Amino acid sequence: MSELIKVIEGEVIKRNYSFKDLKKDNPTVSFPRDYLTRSTDELAEFGIFLVREEPKPAFQLLHRQIKHPLELVNEEWVQSFGNSPLSFDVTQTYCLEIVKGKRRKAISSGILFNGNMFSSDADSQNAITIAAMQAASDATFSADWKISDGGFVTLNATELSGLFSALNTKVQTAFTEEKQRIDAINNCTTFEELIGLSFISQASEE
């Protein structure tokens, strides 16, 4: 059911008007329980009006949805919505979280090594590190490794060391990019500058 409001002399004095409110405002009148479902003309006799709710705007990154004040448009009360920018401090905090998430995603997105894609999530990073340590102490060491497509490859000590090196490069690259992005965020002084950063505006499309 649409929201009901009580209006006196053009001023909204009660939102989400209920049957209980109706009885309280009119103690000498007897109303059937379904009175608030009656026609708009009948409701208007007691200053009660339906609110037409307009569609809510699409999601907008680093904005919050707000309700505009009720408006009387062509004798109809209308509730509209909008998107309002977050404060600069809150936006900056969100931006820092965004770049942290980008760094984590970059690190765990996999490693292309020797023509195969290897997983690089936290568990895989630990496994690669342990295997590389073993390979460093035993040149004859080898390991069967499951790659991202579900198949297996056998890696010798040299290859395991190379895989670890590729992982380390990926991790360091991700942290370097994060530092550069944090520096860019900290150099901003307005909301418009923050939302204008390419890696932030791209986040709304991901």
C-alpha positions in Angstrom: 0.0 0.0 0.0 1.2 3.5 -0.8 2.2 5.8 2.0 -0.6 8.0 3.4 -0.1 11.4 4.8 -2.2 13.9 6.8 -2.3 17.4 5.4 -3.7 20.6 7.0 -3.7 23.8 5.1 -1.2 22.6 2.6 1.3 21.4 5.2 2.2 17.7 5.8 1.8 17.2 9.6 2.0 13.4 9.7 3.7 10.8 7.4 2.9 7.1 7.4 -0.6 7.9 8.5 -2.4 4.9 10.0 -5.9 3.8 11.0 -4.9 4.4 14.6 -4.0 8.0 13.7 -7.3 8.4 12.0 -9.3 7.3 15.1 -7.2 9.4 17.4 -7.8 12.5 15.2 -11.5 11.9 14.9 -12.7 10.4 18.2 -16.4 11.1 17.6 -16.4 9.4 14.1 -16.8 5.6 13.6 -14.7 4.3 10.7 -14.7 0.8 9.2 -11.4 -1.0 9.4 -10.8 -0.6 5.6 -11.5 3.1 5.5 -7.9 4.0 4.5 -8.4 1.9 1.3 -11.3 4.0 0.2 -11.2 6.4 -2.7 -8.9 9.5 -2.7 -11.9 11.8 -2.5 -13.2 10.1 0.6 -9.8 10.2 2.2 -9.3 13.9 1.3 -12.4 14.8 3.3 -10.3 14.1 6.4 -7.1 15.6 5.0 -5.6 12.3 4.1 -3.7 11.8 0.8 -1.8 9.1 -1.0 1.9 9.7 -1.8 3.1 8.7 -5.3 6.7 7.4 -5.1 8.9 8.1 -8.1 11.5 5.5 -9.2 14.7 5.6 -7.2 17.9 6.7 -9.1 20.5 4.2 -10.2 23.4 3.4 -7.9 26.1 6.0 -8.0 29.5 5.2 -6.6 30.4 7.2 -3.5 27.0 8.7 -3.2 24.1 8.0 -0.7 20.5 7.9 -1.7 18.4 10.6 -0.1 14.7 11.4 0.1 13.6 14.8 -1.2 10.9 16.7 0.7 7.4 15.8 -0.4 6.1 18.0 -3.2 2.6 18.8 -4.3 2.6 18.4 -8.1 -0.6 18.8 -10.0 -2.7 18.2 -6.9 -0.7 15.0 -6.2 1.8 14.5 -3.4 5.0 13.1 -4.8 8.1 11.5 -3.1 11.2 11.7 -5.2 14.7 10.5 -4.5 18.2 11.6 -5.4 21.9 10.7 -5.0 24.0 12.9 -2.7 27.8 12.9 -2.6 29.4 11.5 0.6 31.5 13.9 2.6 35.1 14.3 1.6 36.5 12.4 4.6 34.1 9.5 4.2 34.8 9.4 0.4 38.5 9.4 1.0 38.2 6.5 3.4 36.1 4.6 0.8 38.7 5.3 -1.9 41.4 3.9 0.3 39.3 0.7 0.8 38.8 0.5 -2.9 42.5 0.5 -3.7 43.2 -2.0 -0.9 40.6 -4.3 -2.6 42.2 -3.7 -6.0 45.6 -4.8 -4.6 44.2 -7.9 -3.1 42.3 -8.8 -6.3 45.5 -8.2 -8.3 47.6 -10.5 -6.1 45.0 -13.3 -6.1 44.2 -13.1 -9.9 46.6 -15.8 -10.8 50.2 -16.0 -12.3 51.0 -16.8 -15.9 54.2 -18.8 -15.8 55.7 -21.0 -18.5 52.5 -20.7 -20.5 50.3 -22.0 -17.7 48.1 -20.1 -15.3 48.7 -20.8 -11.6 46.5 -19.8 -8.7 47.8 -17.1 -6.4 45.3 -16.9 -3.6 46.6 -16.9 0.0 46.8 -20.7 0.2 48.6 -20.9 -3.1 51.1 -18.3 -2.1 52.0 -20.3 1.0 52.3 -23.5 -1.1 54.5 -21.8 -3.7 56.7 -20.2 -0.9 57.2 -23.6 0.8 58.0 -25.4 -2.4 60.5 -22.7 -3.4 62.3 -23.0 -0.1 62.5 -26.8 -0.6 63.8 -26.2 -4.1 66.4 -23.8 -2.9 67.9 -26.4 -0.5 67.5 -29.4 -2.9 68.3 -29.0 -6.6 66.7 -32.4 -7.4 63.4 -31.5 -5.8 60.3 -31.4 -8.1 56.6 -31.2 -7.4 53.4 -31.9 -9.2 51.4 -28.7 -9.4 47.7 -28.2 -10.2 47.2 -25.3 -12.5 44.1 -23.1 -12.9 42.4 -25.1 -15.6 42.4 -28.2 -13.4 45.3 -30.0 -15.0 48.7 -30.8 -13.5 52.3 -30.0 -14.4 55.5 -31.2 -12.9 57.9 -28.4 -11.9 61.6 -28.9 -11.1 63.6 -26.9 -8.6 64.5 -24.2 -11.1 60.9 -23.9 -12.3 59.6 -23.7 -8.7 62.1 -20.9 -8.0 60.9 -19.1 -11.1 57.3 -19.5 -10.1 58.1 -18.0 -6.7 60.0 -15.1 -8.4 56.9 -14.5 -10.6 54.7 -14.5 -7.5 57.0 -12.1 -5.7 57.0 -9.7 -8.7 53.2 -9.8 -8.9 52.9 -9.0 -5.2 55.4 -6.2 -5.3 53.8 -4.7 -8.4 50.4 -4.8 -6.7 51.8 -3.0 -3.6 53.6 -0.4 -5.7 50.4 0.4 -7.6 48.5 0.6 -4.3 51.1 3.1 -2.9 50.8 5.2 -6.1 47.1 5.2 -5.8 47.1 6.1 -2.1 49.4 9.0 -2.9 47.0 10.2 -5.6 44.1 10.0 -3.1 46.0 11.9 -0.4 46.8 14.6 -2.9 43.1 15.3 -3.5 41.4 18.1 -1.7 37.8 17.9 -3.1 35.2 15.2 -3.7 35.3 16.0 -7.4 39.1 15.2 -7.5 38.6 11.9 -5.8 35.7 10.7 -8.0 37.7 11.9 -11.0 40.6 9.5 -10.3 40.5 6.9 -13.1 41.0 3.9 -10.8 38.1 5.1 -8.6 35.7 5.9 -11.5 36.4 2.5 -13.0 35.4 0.8 -9.7 31.8 1.6 -10.4 32.0 -0.5 -13.6 33.5 -3.5 -12.0 
